[in-house]
Amino acid sequence: MQTKTPTDTAKRRNKENGSSKIKPKASVTLERTKPLVKDEQKVEEKSQHQSPDSDSPQLLSPEIKLVCTQDNLANHLELVSKAVPAKPTHPVLGNVLLVACKKTQRVQLTVFDMRLAIQTSFEANVQSPGDMTIPVGLLSDIVGKFSPGDITLVSREALNREGEDSEDSGNNTTLPEAVSNSPVATLIAACGRYQVRGISSEEFPAIPEVKTAQTIRIPPETLKEGLKGSLFATATDEGKHILTGVYFKICQDSLEFAATDGHRLVVLNTSIQGFSKKKQAEIAQPLELTVPAKSLAELERILSSRTSADPVELSYSTLDALVEFRWGAQRLVTRCLEGTYPAYPDLLQQDFQHQVTLEKAPFIKAIERIAVLADKKEKTLSIRINSEAQQVSLSLFREFGNGLEQMAAHVNSDSNLSISFNIKYLLEGAKAIASSQLQMHLTQRDGPAILVPAGNRSKPNILMDAKYLLMPIFKD
């Protein structure tokens, strides 16, 4: 990766808000995320699935009867339902696979969109084991509206109408054979009874196994903070492929997160000493993988609702480029992005001649106030650093008005400096710094700036070295 020289920059203005881009040194082989199941036609085929009490058993009888609490079922449906695509490529991919196991007295829920799989389980009174798939959105909405208390779920062969005789000729509607033979889930609660037509579990695709000899154990708080501090900097443009994910570099006792969209870069480094491998084999070479941001956003959401301090187990298959995160009775499986992540370390090793220390909260408030003048057309925030007055000025000028903010700062520099940034990128970077103060390291007006934590850490129990690199904007 390399930065633009002042000459290059003067000749070539960035077309996207005037901001310089971070560029990789060498050409990168890039491909879109491949589905976990290579051939989507396999959704149509009969497959085998996992149940809560065995690694690879066959599906059970579709006859189900179980009793669980409304709170348990609603919470676990909420956990998995966010991963279901808005427009699934096959109807069964919009369903949740429900497996009730009498032996373990647990209910397992699984969603899978061919690229991301999420699985969870909870305790229930399973009177008759079985499995079926049910539209997850409809099921979640119904259960969420029930009052707290017990819910009985049973499977039936056909939809029944309340007060209607099965032989009532006035309602003899002929259904297609595939529909009439599909299972029906009946939910019985104190407030009433609801029925939802499902799809046979035989049509639900199997989640591929992540076969690996190595499992890394990561403290949950460390993983959550790493994802929170990096996901916002990933690219949203699918055309940027590898940049739509977060890069992981796992060494013997350390874990590094990196994310960039070409305009800014986040690098977080933390220790995982004491939470290393499940198996005691040494990590001979660093483990490097790039995981799709969409999958990691689901992981962060799920972990944020979790209170357990038990570590998250990360398993990676180099053969299939699959990664699995497992914690407690839950797991997430996704395919990694293929390609070489841009070489970013050199950008962080420049000669930063200016250092400015600011109180984080007032700095963020000042940017938010002045941001009311910004829009899609103009996002440039000008910053002037005055070493003599020990002051930083923020300004944004428009044809309809302007704004100016000034604040005290500790400036370690022999000269004054003026520099401009995309206001959105600067604000997001400042918010991501988890400390009471932040330091801004700068080279010159056409060089990158780096934000790092200073002062008291927001979470002192998590030792995480954070660097947020931001490319400046140049204007005539």
N, C-alpha and C positions, 0 to 999 in steps of 0.2 A: 504494500500500500504506500502511496506517496501523496504529499500535499502539493497544491499548485504553487508555482513561484509567482512573485508579484507581476512579472512580465506576462506570463501565461494568463493570469487572472485578468489583467487589464484588457487582453485581447478577446478573451472568451468569457462573457458574462453567463452566469448560471441561469438557465431558463426557468428554474423553479424557485421563485421568490428571491432570486439573486444570490443564493447560498452556494458556497463551494461544496463539492462532493468528495467523499472519501472513496478512493479508488484502490482496488487490489493491484498488486505488482504484476501478477501473471494472469493468463487467461484461466478461467474457471469452468470446469465441466459441470453443467447444471441440468437437473431434471426435476420435474414435478414430483410431489410426494406420491409414491405408488400405493395402491390399496393393500391392506394386510392380506386379503385373499386375492391372489393374482387374477383369477378369472371370475368376473362378477356373475357369470352364468351359473356358478356353483351355488348361488343363492337358490336356484330352482331345484337343485339336487337334494336328495336326502342326505343328511349329515349327522354326525354324532356331536354331543355337547357335554360340557362339564356340569356336574351337579355338586352341591355343597360338601358332600362327604367323600368324594373320590376324585382322583386326578383325571380319569378319562372313562367314566361309565357311559352307558347308552342312556338315551332318554327314557323316562319312566312312562307309566300309563297316563293318559290325559285326564283321567278321572281325579279331580282334586277336591279336597275339603280341608280347610284350615281356618283357624281363628287367630287374629292378631289385633293389636291396638291401632286405632286410627292414627295416632301420633307416629308410631313406628313405620307404618306403611307410607304415610304421607311424606315423611322426612326422607326415606330412602328413594321414593319415586322422584322427589325433587332433586336428589343428588344425581341421579342418572339421566333425568329427562332433558337436561340442558344440552346433552351431547347428541340428541337426535336431530338430524338435518331437517330444515323447513320443507324441502322438497326431496324426499328419499327417492333413490333410483328404483327401488322395489318396495311394494307395500309393507313387507315384513320388516324392512329396515326402519320403519316408523313405529315399530312395536317394541315392547319390552318383553324379554324372555323371562317368564316366571317359573322357577323350579322349586317345588315343595318337597323336602326330604323328611320322611318320618323318623329315620334313624337318628339324625342329628337334631331334629325339631327346629329346623331353620328354613327360611325362605330366601332364595337367591334371585336377584334381579340383574339382568344384563341388557345393555344396549350396544349396538355395533353398526357403524355406518360404512364399513369396509375399510376405513382408515384409522378410526379411533374406536376403542372398546372400553367401556366402563362397567365394572361389576361390583356388586355389594351384596351383603346378606344380613339377616337379622333373625332373632328368635321368634318363634310362633308355635302355636299348638296345632301341629300337623296331624290330622286324623286320617287322612288318605293322601298318599303322595302322588305327584304327577307334575305335568308341565304343559305350558301353553304360551302363546304370545298374544299380547293385548295392546291396542293402540295406547302408547304411553301418555300422550297429551290428554286424551279423553279420560283415561283412568286416573291420572294425577288430578285433573280438575274435579272429578267426582269425589274422590277420597278427600281432597283438600276442603271440600264444602261440608263434609260430615262433621257432626259434633264429636268431641272426645268420647272415647269408649271403645268397646270391642266391635270388630267387623268380621263377619263370616264370609269367606270366599269359597264358592263351589263352582265346578264346571258342569255345564249342561249341554245337551246335544242340539237344542233348538231354543229360539227366543220364545218366551211365554208372555202372553198379555194378561195383565191382572183382570180377573173376573171373566176371562174368556175360556170357553170350552175348546179343547184341542180339536173337536170335531165340528166346530162352528163353520158351516158352509159359507157364511157371509164373508169370511176372511180367508178363503182358500187362495192365497197368492202363491203361485209356483215360483220357487227360487231356483237359480242355477245350481246344479249338483255340487260344484265346488264351494258355493256359499252355504248351501243347506247343510253340508257336512262339516263346516268349520266349527270349532269349539266356541262356546259362549261362556263368559265369566259372569257369574251372578254374585253381586255384592249385597249383603244383608246387614243393615245397621238398625239402631233403635228408631231412626227417623224414617226408614223406608227401605225399598229394594230396587236395585238397578242392575240391568243386564247390558253387557257389551260384547259384541261379536269379535272374536279374535281370528288368528291364523294358526294353523298347525305348527307346532314347534319343529317339525321335521324340515320346514322351509327356512328356518333360521340358520345363518351361516356359522360355522365353527370358528372360534377365536384361535388363531395359530399360537402354538406354544413357543415361548422364548427359551430356547435351549442354550444355556451358557454354563461355564464352569466357575463363573465369577459373579458375585453379588456384592454391591457396595451399599453400605448402610450410612444414611445421611440423617442428621438431626432434623426433625420436621421444621423447627423455627428457622434453621439455616436455609433450608430449601425454600420456604415461603418468602423469606426476605430476599433471597437471590432472584426468585421469579418476579417478585414485586418491583425490584430495582432494575430489571432488565427487559421485561416484556414490552413496556411502552415504547422502547426504542427500535423494535423490529419493524420491518417493512410490511405494509399492507397490500402493496402491489404484487399480485401473484406472478407477474412477469419477472420479478427479482428473485424468484425461487429460493435460493439458499439463504437470502437475507430475511425471509419470512419466518425464520426459526431462531432459537437461542442456541448458541454454541456452548457445549460443555467440555471442559478439559479436566479429567480426574486423574490425579497423581496419587502417590502412596498416602499422603496425609493432607492433601489440599484439593479444593474444588474451585474451578474458575468458571464464571458465567460471562458470556460476551454477546452483545447484540448491537446491530447497526442497520440503518436504513440508507446509508450512503451520505447522510448529512451530519449525523452525530453517532457517537460510539459510547457504549457503556461496558465497563469491565469491572467485575466484582470477583474478589479472591478471598477465600475463607479456609479455615482449617477444619478438617474432619478427623483429626487425630482422636483416637479412642472410639471412633465409629467407622473404622475402616471396612475390612471385608468380612463377609459371613464365613468364608473359607479362608484359611490362613496362607494361601499362596500369595507370593509377592506380586505387585503390579510391575512387571518388567518394563512395559512401555506405557506412557500416559494413554488413557482411554479418551478418545475424542469422538464426539457425536453432535449432530445438529438436530434438535427436536422441533417440530412445527409449533409455532406460537399458539395456534388455535387449541392444540392438545394441552399445552402447558397452562393456558388460561383456565381450562377445565380443572386441571390438577391444582392450581392455586386456589380456585374457588372451593374445591372440596376440602383441601387442607385448612383453609381459613375457618371452616366450620368445625374443625376437629380440636379437641382439647388434650388428647393423649400425647405424652412425651416420648412414646415409643418411636424408634427410628423408622424412616421410610427406606425400603429396600429397592435398589435400582439394579435391574438385570438387563444386560445388553447382549444381543446376538449379532456378532460381526458377519455371520454368514447370510442372515436374512435382513440385516439392518433394522431389527426390531428392538424396542426398548419397553420394559415393563417397570412401573412403579407400584409397589405393593405395601400396604400398611393395614394392620389389623385384618378385618374381614373384607377389605376393599382392594381393588387393583385397577390400574389403567394401563392399557397396551396401545402402542401406536408405532407407525413406521417412521424411521428417521428420514430426513431430507438427504438426498445424495448430492455429492459435489464437494469441492474444497472450499472451506470458509476463508474469506480474505485474511491475509496476513496483516494484523493490526498492531503488534507490539512496538514496531518502530515509531509509530505516531506518538506513543507515550514517552519516548526517550529523547525528546527534543530539549533544547536549551531554553528553559522558561526564565526570562529575565525579570519579569514583573510578578509580584505576588500581592493580592488584595484579600483581606479578611473582613467578612461582613457578618452581621447578625442575620440569621436566615429568615426568621419570621417577618421583620420589617422589609427585607429585600423582596420577599415574595408578595407582600401586600402592595408594595410600590409598583411592581410589575403588573399585578392584577388591575390596579387602578388605571395605569396608563394604557393597558391593553384594550380599554373600551374604545380607543381611537383606531385600533387596528382592524383590518378586515382581510378578505382574500386578496385584494389588490395591493395592499400595503401592510407588511408585517415586520418592517425593519425597526428595531429598537437601537438607538445610538447610546453608547456608554462612554463617558469621559472620566478618566481617572486622574485626579489632581494630587500629586505626591506632596506638594507644599502645604496645601490646605487639609490633607488627609481626608479627602472627600470623594465620593462617587456621584456622578450625575447621570440620570436616565432621561432621555427625551425622545419624543415621537412627534413629527410634524406632518400635518395634512393640510389640504387646501381649505378645509372647513374649520380647522382648529388645530391646537397642539397641546402637548403636555410636558411638564418638566418636574422631575422628582430629584431631590438631593438628600444624601444621607452620609453620616460619618462612617469612616472605614479606616482600617489600619493598612496603609499602603507601603509596601517594601519595594521601592523603585527609585532610581536616580533621575527619572524623567516622567513627564506626563504622557498619557496615551489615550487615543480615541479609537474605538472599535465598535462595530455594529453586528448584531445577531438577529436571527429569526426569533421574534418574541415568544412564539409558542414553544420552540425548542429550548430556549433559555428557561422559561417558566417550568416546563416539565422536568428539566434537569435539576433545577434548584429544589423542587419538591421531592425529588428522588433522593437527595442527600439526607441521610438519616442522622442528623446532629443539630445542635443548637446554633452553630455557626457553619459557614462554608468559606472555603478559600478558592480564589480564582487565580490560576497560574496562566500567564500569557507570555507569548514570544514577541510579536509585533502586530501591527494592525491587520496584516494580511495572513497571519499565522493562526493556528488553532488555539483554543483556550481549554483548560481542564478545570473542572470543579471537583473538589475533594472535601470530605468532612473535616470539621474542626470543632473545638469546644466539646461539650458533653454529648455523648452518643445517645440516640433515642432508645436503643436497646443495648446497654453495656455488656450484657451477657453474650452477645453475638459479635465476635471479632471479625469484621468484614472490611477489607480494604476496597474502597470504591473509587472509581475514576469515571467521570463523565466528560468526554471530549466533544467539543462543539466547534464546527467550522464557521468562520465569520462570513458576513455579507459585504460585498464591495459595490460601491456606487460612485459614479462620476461626480 
